[in-house]
Amino acid sequence: MIDREFHQVLGRKPEPPETKGHLMQLAISDKLKITAEIFSILLLISILMVIIANCSDKETPQTQSGKKAVESFTFFDLGRNSVLSNDIRDELSTKLGNDAIEGRMILDLEINYPGFLKTYFPQLNELNRQLNYPPGERVDHNTVKLMYRYAQRKSVPFEYVELIFSNYTKNPILFRINFQKDESNIIETLRQKYGIPQTVEWQKENGSSFYWAKNQDVLIVSLVPDQFGNPGYQIVIYFTENLEELIRTEQMEKEKMEQKRAKSGKTAF
């Protein structure tokens, strides 16, 4: 009654009850439709974000997860961000023959003659000092060394190959490659790939070296005459950042062990 009078005052006829219910149903239907559309859009955005994240984070099998790839030197596609695995060992065996493996060991970065790094590469010499401190004592490191002595049987020109990795990260820290004659134009290949090198004329010995530096890593090629004066070549790649990481990790482990020993000493009495 009151509703009818109210509509009469406004000059409109009251709507039948069934009309009101119909309008309410339409409103609810519209809300559900909008909610469904919003949910679909959000779901699509979430799927796209996952796809983009997977594409941006995708790494090659030889690259450690969570570590940004940095351009550096490589040997058989192994570089500063490579991670040693059984698959990589199998690939290297195919190219270089069977390997010999060594675990914890002394790590000496020196090349050519005592004092060479100190004279020409003081940063590498400092790393070598840290790795072998205190002097006069045997300091073993948590590393993995792969050695190839019969690579020439695989029709490659190398007489000896030594690849050393950190056993913490499995990243390479030092490569050594020896060969007697440059019949495969290895030196020219390096020039074409990395550009014109810097040259070092030895002061103490009858020899010479040239080197490239890339993102802190260093590749040194040395021409070392043997006892008969015949030239021999040695290539050494120093993965400087990985060496620094090895030193930091071992120092942290050393400090933890010292704290553990100090604590056990206090609880003994």
C-alpha positions in Angstrom: 0.0 0.0 0.0 2.7 2.4 1.0 4.8 1.4 -2.0 1.9 2.0 -4.3 1.3 5.5 -2.9 5.0 6.3 -3.1 5.1 5.5 -6.8 1.9 7.5 -7.3 3.6 10.6 -5.8 6.5 10.1 -8.2 4.1 9.7 -11.1 5.2 6.2 -11.8 3.4 2.9 -11.5 5.0 0.3 -9.2 6.8 -2.5 -10.9 5.3 -6.0 -10.5 7.2 -8.2 -8.1 8.2 -10.6 -10.9 9.8 -7.8 -12.8 12.0 -6.9 -9.8 13.1 -10.4 -9.4 14.0 -10.6 -13.0 16.1 -7.5 -12.8 17.9 -8.9 -9.7 18.7 -12.1 -11.5 20.1 -10.1 -14.5 22.3 -8.1 -12.1 23.7 -11.2 -10.4 24.3 -12.8 -13.8 26.2 -9.8 -15.0 28.4 -9.8 -11.8 29.2 -13.5 -12.2 30.1 -12.9 -15.8 32.4 -10.0 -15.0 34.0 -12.0 -12.2 34.7 -14.9 -14.5 36.2 -12.6 -17.1 38.5 -11.0 -14.5 39.6 -14.4 -13.3 40.3 -15.5 -16.8 42.5 -12.4 -17.4 44.4 -12.9 -14.2 45.0 -16.6 -15.0 46.2 -15.7 -18.5 48.6 -13.1 -17.0 50.0 -15.6 -14.5 50.6 -18.2 -17.2 52.4 -15.6 -19.4 54.6 -14.5 -16.4 55.6 -18.1 -15.8 56.5 -18.6 -19.4 58.6 -15.4 -19.5 60.4 -16.4 -16.3 61.2 -19.8 -17.6 62.6 -18.4 -20.8 64.7 -15.8 -19.1 66.1 -18.2 -16.5 66.8 -21.0 -19.0 70.5 -21.9 -19.1 72.7 -24.2 -21.1 73.4 -27.6 -19.5 77.0 -26.5 -18.8 76.0 -23.3 -16.9 75.4 -23.3 -13.2 71.9 -22.3 -12.2 71.7 -18.8 -10.6 75.0 -17.7 -12.1 75.0 -15.0 -14.8 76.9 -16.1 -17.9 79.9 -14.0 -18.6 81.9 -14.0 -21.8 85.4 -15.4 -21.3 87.8 -18.0 -22.7 86.8 -21.5 -23.6 88.4 -24.9 -24.3 86.2 -27.4 -26.0 83.2 -25.2 -25.1 84.2 -25.3 -21.4 84.3 -21.8 -19.9 84.1 -19.9 -16.7 80.4 -20.8 -16.0 80.7 -24.4 -17.0 79.8 -27.0 -14.3 81.7 -30.3 -14.2 79.4 -33.3 -14.6 79.6 -37.0 -15.7 78.2 -35.9 -19.1 81.0 -33.4 -19.6 83.6 -36.0 -18.6 82.1 -38.4 -21.2 82.3 -35.7 -23.9 85.9 -34.8 -23.0 86.9 -38.5 -23.0 85.5 -38.7 -26.6 87.6 -35.8 -27.6 90.8 -36.3 -25.5 90.8 -39.9 -24.5 90.5 -41.5 -21.1 91.2 -39.2 -18.1 93.0 -39.6 -14.8 91.4 -37.9 -11.9 92.8 -36.4 -8.7 91.0 -34.9 -5.7 92.4 -32.7 -2.9 95.8 -31.4 -3.9 98.3 -28.6 -3.9 97.4 -25.8 -6.3 100.3 -23.9 -7.7 99.5 -21.2 -10.3 103.1 -20.4 -11.2 104.3 -21.0 -14.8 107.5 -20.8 -16.8 109.9 -20.1 -14.0 109.8 -19.0 -10.3 108.8 -15.4 -10.0 107.2 -15.1 -13.5 103.8 -14.2 -12.1 105.2 -11.8 -9.5 107.0 -9.9 -12.3 104.3 -9.8 -15.0 101.0 -10.8 -13.4 100.9 -9.5 -9.7 97.2 -10.1 -9.3 97.6 -13.8 -10.2 100.7 -13.9 -8.0 98.7 -12.6 -5.0 96.1 -15.3 -5.6 98.9 -17.9 -5.7 100.2 -16.6 -2.4 96.8 -16.9 -0.7 96.4 -20.4 -2.0 99.7 -21.5 -0.6 99.8 -19.7 2.7 101.5 -20.2 5.1 104.7 -20.7 2.9 106.7 -23.8 3.4 103.6 -25.8 4.5 101.6 -28.2 2.3 98.2 -26.7 1.6 95.6 -29.0 0.0 92.6 -27.6 -1.8 89.1 -29.0 -2.4 89.5 -29.4 -6.1 89.1 -31.9 -8.9 91.8 -32.3 -11.5 91.2 -34.1 -14.8 94.4 -35.1 -16.7 94.7 -36.3 -20.4 98.0 -37.7 -21.5 97.1 -39.5 -24.7 95.0 -36.9 -26.5 97.1 -37.3 -29.6 95.5 -40.7 -30.1 92.3 -38.8 -30.7 93.9 -36.8 -33.5 94.2 -33.6 -31.5 97.6 -31.8 -31.3 97.8 -31.7 -27.5 100.5 -33.7 -25.6 99.0 -33.0 -22.2 95.8 -31.4 -20.9 95.0 -30.6 -17.3 91.6 -29.2 -16.3 91.1 -28.2 -12.6 87.7 -27.4 -11.1 86.6 -26.3 -7.7 84.9 -29.1 -5.9 82.5 -26.7 -4.2 80.9 -25.1 -7.3 82.3 -27.6 -10.0 83.3 -24.5 -12.0 86.8 -24.4 -13.7 89.6 -22.5 -12.0 92.7 -23.4 -14.1 93.3 -25.1 -17.5 96.8 -26.1 -18.8 97.3 -27.3 -22.4 100.8 -28.4 -23.6 101.8 -29.1 -27.2 105.1 -29.3 -29.0 104.4 -28.0 -32.5 101.7 -25.6 -33.7 100.8 -27.6 -36.8 97.1 -26.8 -36.3 97.7 -23.0 -36.2 96.3 -22.8 -32.6 98.0 -19.5 -32.0 96.5 -17.9 -35.1 93.1 -19.3 -34.1 93.4 -17.6 -30.7 94.4 -14.3 -32.4 91.4 -14.5 -34.7 89.0 -15.3 -31.8 90.3 -12.9 -29.1 92.2 -10.2 -31.0 95.8 -9.0 -30.8 97.5 -10.1 -27.6 99.8 -8.4 -25.2 103.5 -9.6 -25.4 105.8 -10.4 -22.6 109.6 -10.9 -23.2 111.1 -12.8 -20.4 113.9 -11.1 -18.5 115.4 -14.2 -16.8 114.9 -17.0 -19.2 115.1 -17.4 -23.0 111.5 -17.4 -23.8 108.4 -15.3 -24.4 104.7 -15.1 -23.7 101.7 -13.3 -24.9 98.3 -13.0 -23.3 94.7 -11.9 -23.4 92.5 -10.6 -20.6 88.7 -10.8 -20.7 86.4 -10.0 -17.7 89.2 -10.6 -15.2 90.1 -14.0 -16.7 93.6 -14.4 -18.3 94.8 -16.7 -21.1 98.6 -16.9 -21.4 100.5 -18.6 -24.2 104.2 -19.3 -23.5 106.9 -20.4 -25.9 109.2 -22.5 -23.8 112.3 -24.0 -25.3 113.4 -27.4 -24.1 116.9 -28.5 -23.1 117.8 -28.8 -26.8 116.4 -25.4 -27.7 113.4 -26.8 -29.4 110.3 -24.6 -28.8 107.3 -26.0 -26.9 104.0 -24.3 -26.2 101.9 -24.1 -23.1 98.5 -22.4 -22.8 97.2 -21.6 -19.3 93.8 -20.2 -18.6 93.2 -18.6 -15.2 89.5 -18.2 -14.2 90.3 -15.5 -11.8 86.8 -14.9 -10.3 86.4 -18.7 -9.7 89.8 -18.8 -8.0 88.8 -15.9 -5.7 85.5 -17.7 -4.9 87.5 -20.9 -4.0 89.8 -18.9 -1.7 86.8 -17.2 0.1 85.0 -20.5 0.5 88.0 -22.2 2.0 88.7 -19.3 4.3 85.1 -19.5 5.6 85.4 -23.2 6.2 88.7 -22.6 8.0 87.1 -20.1 10.3 84.2 -22.4 11.0 86.6 -25.2 12.0 88.6 -22.9 14.3 85.4 -21.8 16.0 84.3 -25.5 16.4 87.7 -26.4 17.9 87.5 -23.5 20.3 84.0 -24.4 21.4 84.9 -28.1 21.9 87.9 -27.0 24.0 85.8 -24.9 26.3 83.3 -27.7 26.8 86.0 -30.2 27.6 86.6 -28.8 31.1 
